[in-house]
Amino acid sequence: MRTCFLAALLALASACVEPRRSADETPPTVRRAGVRGLINPILDVEPTIEFRELRPFKHKVEKFVEDVKRSGRATHVSVYFRDLNNGPLFGIDEKEKFSPASLLKVPLLMAALRRAGRDPSLLELRLRYQPEDIVEATAGEKTLDTSRDYSLDELLRAMIADSDNNAAVLVRRAVGPAEMDAVYEDLGIVIPKVRGPGDSMTVREYATFFRILYNAAYLDKDRSQKALDYLAASEFKAGIVAGVPPDVTVAHKYGERSFPGSPVRQLHDCGIVYFRPEPYVLCVMTRGADNGELTKVIRDASRLVYTEVSSQFKPAP
């Protein structure tokens, strides 16, 4: 059943390619039925307009990554870029595997909303923390009050916008492992070892979640929009967000990981940059010794990509 679903999904994506428009033409008509604009359902685009191709700029990002590694700012940097108007995509060191850490809250969010599609009352389910549920927050980390209960919908927002690990514990329990595994299987992604230090995922694999949400190709429109609303409310502003102008919406998730006894740290940030008229997915995964420096690497990669895209596509006044 899931193999059939994936085949149908891929066929649909191939059949419903959004054509490109020239820089001075009107955007395609999108029938959103009240949706607020963070999704772009592949069935809802009028395929009648010519689009100008975004010129490739992979070589510029490759040079940036080489310079970062040569200077010692990071030991590994993987980048994945995809133009969401069916334009260029590229990966740099895209087969390198990283520990996704908090990035796995996105497929957990999708699993919860998928189940809520069958049972809308699930989002109103009230959940209360037990002493064994509580995860100690790191310094400065925002977290919910563990002395009261919350609706599942409140927990989903806290899990994503605030990256609240306590909220994620309760969401995971409510959703169940089978529902979580189904998301990976349906989308053809290898299920990561989420309970061990060997968690691994590539930038290309992870970027799939954002592309699927943008196209509302797995969840329905309303639930895809809800997921992206929560991702756009992320409190983490130091990575991809810091590399784009403040008026540009970014729906994203970050994750960080360290291991006891090891000086190596990992920091990742992945999401959709809603530059108009050329929204794109950007995923940057890093490994190095200094978390602050890794944050700057992600910011600088984001700035480079945004500068290149915006120089080719100027938004209409």
C-alpha positions in Angstrom: 0.0 0.0 0.0 2.7 2.5 1.0 4.8 1.5 -2.1 1.8 2.3 -4.3 1.3 5.6 -2.5 4.9 6.7 -3.1 4.7 5.7 -6.7 1.5 7.7 -7.2 3.0 10.7 -5.4 6.1 10.7 -7.6 4.0 10.3 -10.7 1.7 13.2 -9.6 4.7 15.5 -8.9 6.1 14.7 -12.4 2.8 15.3 -14.2 2.0 18.6 -12.5 5.2 20.5 -13.1 4.8 24.2 -12.6 6.1 26.1 -15.6 8.4 29.1 -15.2 7.5 32.8 -15.7 9.7 35.6 -16.9 10.6 38.2 -14.2 8.0 40.7 -15.3 5.0 38.4 -15.7 2.1 37.9 -13.3 2.4 35.0 -10.8 0.3 31.9 -11.6 -3.2 31.8 -10.2 -3.3 29.6 -7.1 -6.7 28.6 -5.7 -6.0 28.4 -1.9 -9.5 28.1 -0.6 -8.7 30.2 2.5 -5.2 28.9 3.0 -2.8 31.7 4.0 -0.1 31.1 1.6 2.8 28.9 2.9 1.8 26.0 0.8 1.6 25.6 -3.0 -0.5 22.5 -3.8 0.8 21.0 -7.0 -2.7 20.4 -8.3 -3.7 24.0 -7.8 -1.3 25.8 -10.1 -2.5 27.0 -13.5 0.1 25.7 -16.0 -0.1 28.6 -18.4 2.8 30.8 -17.8 6.4 30.8 -19.0 9.1 30.8 -16.3 12.7 32.0 -16.5 15.2 29.5 -15.3 17.2 30.2 -12.2 20.9 30.1 -13.3 22.9 27.5 -11.4 25.2 28.7 -8.7 26.4 25.5 -7.1 30.1 26.4 -7.7 29.8 29.5 -5.5 28.4 27.4 -2.6 31.1 24.7 -3.1 33.8 27.4 -2.8 32.1 28.7 0.3 32.1 25.2 1.9 35.8 24.6 0.9 36.8 28.0 2.5 34.9 27.2 5.7 36.6 23.8 6.1 40.0 25.2 5.2 39.7 27.9 7.8 38.7 25.4 10.5 35.3 27.0 11.1 33.7 23.5 10.6 35.0 20.1 9.8 32.0 19.1 7.7 29.3 21.2 5.9 26.6 19.6 3.8 24.2 21.8 1.8 21.0 21.0 -0.2 19.2 23.6 -2.3 16.0 23.1 -4.2 14.1 25.8 -6.1 10.4 25.1 -5.4 9.3 26.3 -8.7 10.7 23.1 -10.3 14.0 24.8 -11.0 17.5 23.8 -10.2 18.5 21.7 -7.2 21.9 20.7 -6.0 23.6 19.0 -3.1 27.1 19.5 -1.7 28.5 16.6 0.2 24.9 15.4 0.3 25.6 11.8 1.2 27.3 12.7 4.5 25.2 11.5 7.4 24.5 13.6 10.5 22.6 13.1 13.7 19.3 14.9 13.0 18.5 15.4 16.7 15.6 17.9 17.0 15.1 17.9 13.3 13.1 14.7 13.8 10.4 16.7 15.4 9.2 17.6 11.9 8.3 14.0 10.8 6.8 13.6 14.3 4.6 16.7 13.6 3.6 15.2 10.3 2.7 11.9 11.9 0.5 13.7 14.5 -1.3 15.8 11.8 -1.7 12.7 9.6 -3.5 10.9 12.4 -5.5 14.0 13.2 -6.7 13.9 9.6 -8.5 10.7 10.5 -9.6 11.9 13.9 -9.7 15.7 14.2 -10.6 15.4 17.9 -7.0 14.2 18.5 -5.7 17.8 18.5 -7.9 18.6 21.5 -6.7 15.6 23.5 -5.4 16.9 26.9 -2.1 15.5 28.1 -0.4 15.9 31.4 3.3 15.4 32.2 4.4 12.6 34.5 7.6 13.0 36.5 9.4 10.5 34.2 8.5 12.5 31.2 10.3 15.7 32.1 13.5 16.4 30.2 15.8 19.0 31.7 15.9 22.1 29.5 19.3 23.6 28.4 20.2 27.1 29.5 17.9 29.7 27.9 15.7 27.1 26.4 12.0 27.9 26.4 9.8 25.1 27.8 6.2 24.5 28.9 5.0 24.4 32.5 5.3 20.8 33.4 2.8 21.2 36.3 -0.3 21.4 34.1 -1.8 19.7 31.1 -2.0 20.9 27.5 -3.9 20.0 24.3 -2.0 18.1 21.7 -2.2 21.1 19.4 -0.6 23.3 22.0 2.2 20.7 22.4 2.8 20.5 18.7 3.3 24.2 18.4 5.7 24.2 21.5 7.6 21.2 20.1 8.2 23.0 16.8 8.3 26.8 17.5 10.2 26.4 20.8 11.8 23.1 20.1 10.4 22.0 23.5 11.7 18.5 24.2 9.2 18.0 27.0 6.4 18.7 24.5 7.9 16.2 22.1 7.8 13.4 24.7 4.1 13.7 25.1 3.4 14.1 21.4 5.5 11.0 20.7 3.5 9.0 23.3 0.1 10.2 21.8 1.1 9.5 18.2 2.8 6.1 18.7 5.8 4.6 16.9 3.8 2.9 14.1 2.4 6.3 13.0 5.8 7.8 13.0 7.4 5.0 11.1 4.6 5.2 8.5 5.7 8.8 7.5 9.2 7.6 6.7 8.0 4.5 4.9 5.4 6.5 2.9 7.9 9.0 1.7 10.6 6.4 1.0 13.0 7.6 3.7 15.1 5.1 5.8 13.8 5.2 9.4 16.6 6.7 11.5 17.7 5.1 14.7 16.0 7.7 16.9 16.9 6.1 20.2 20.7 5.8 19.8 23.8 7.9 19.3 24.1 6.6 15.7 21.1 8.6 14.4 21.8 9.4 10.7 20.2 11.3 7.9 21.4 13.3 4.9 20.5 16.8 3.9 18.7 15.5 0.8 16.6 13.1 2.8 15.6 15.6 5.3 14.7 18.3 2.8 12.0 15.9 1.5 9.8 16.7 4.5 9.7 20.4 3.6 9.1 19.9 -0.1 6.2 17.6 0.7 4.6 20.0 3.1 5.0 22.9 0.6 3.2 20.9 -2.1 0.5 19.6 0.4 1.2 16.2 -1.2 1.0 14.1 1.9 -1.1 16.0 4.5 -4.1 17.9 3.3 -3.9 21.6 2.6 -5.1 22.8 6.1 -2.8 20.4 7.9 0.2 21.2 5.7 -0.5 24.9 6.3 -0.7 24.3 10.1 2.6 22.5 10.0 4.3 25.3 8.1 2.7 28.0 10.3 4.3 26.4 13.4 7.7 26.0 11.6 7.5 29.7 10.5 7.0 30.6 14.2 10.4 29.1 15.2 12.2 31.1 17.9 15.6 30.1 16.5 16.7 33.2 14.5 20.5 32.7 14.3 20.9 30.4 11.4 19.0 30.5 8.0 16.8 33.3 9.3 19.8 35.5 10.1 21.0 35.2 6.4 17.8 36.7 4.9 16.1 40.1 5.3 13.7 40.4 8.3 10.6 40.6 6.1 11.2 37.2 4.4 9.3 34.4 6.0 11.3 31.2 6.8 9.5 28.0 7.9 12.3 25.9 9.4 13.6 23.6 12.1 17.0 23.5 13.7 18.7 20.8 15.6 21.9 20.5 17.6 23.7 17.5 19.0 26.8 16.8 21.1 28.1 13.6 22.6 29.5 13.0 26.1 33.3 13.0 26.1 33.6 14.3 22.5 34.5 17.8 21.5 32.6 17.5 18.3 29.3 19.2 18.0 26.6 19.2 15.3 24.3 22.0 14.3 21.7 21.9 11.5 19.1 24.2 10.1 16.7 23.3 7.3 13.5 24.9 5.9 11.7 26.9 3.2 12.8 30.5 2.5 9.7 32.3 1.1 11.5 34.6 -1.3 9.0 35.9 -3.9 8.7 34.9 -6.6 11.2 32.1 -6.1 10.7 30.2 -2.8 13.3 27.5 -2.1 14.3 24.8 0.3 17.7 25.2 2.0 19.2 22.6 4.3 22.6 23.1 6.0 24.1 20.4 8.3 27.4 21.1 10.0 29.9 19.4 12.3 32.7 21.1 14.2 34.0 22.1 17.7 32.4 25.5 18.2 28.6 25.8 18.2 28.7 29.6 17.8 31.0 29.3 14.8 28.7 26.6 13.3 25.7 29.0 13.7 27.6 31.6 11.7 28.5 29.1 9.0 24.8 28.4 8.5 24.0 32.1 8.5 26.7 32.8 5.9 25.5 29.9 3.7 22.0 31.2 3.9 23.1 34.8 3.0 25.1 33.5 0.0 22.1 31.6 -1.3 19.6 34.4 -0.7 21.9 36.9 -2.4 22.3 34.7 -5.4 18.6 34.0 -5.8 17.5 37.5 -5.2 20.0 38.9 -7.6 18.4 36.9 -10.4 14.7 37.4 -9.4 13.6 40.8 -8.2 10.2 40.8 -6.5 7.5 42.8 -8.2 7.0 46.2 -6.6 
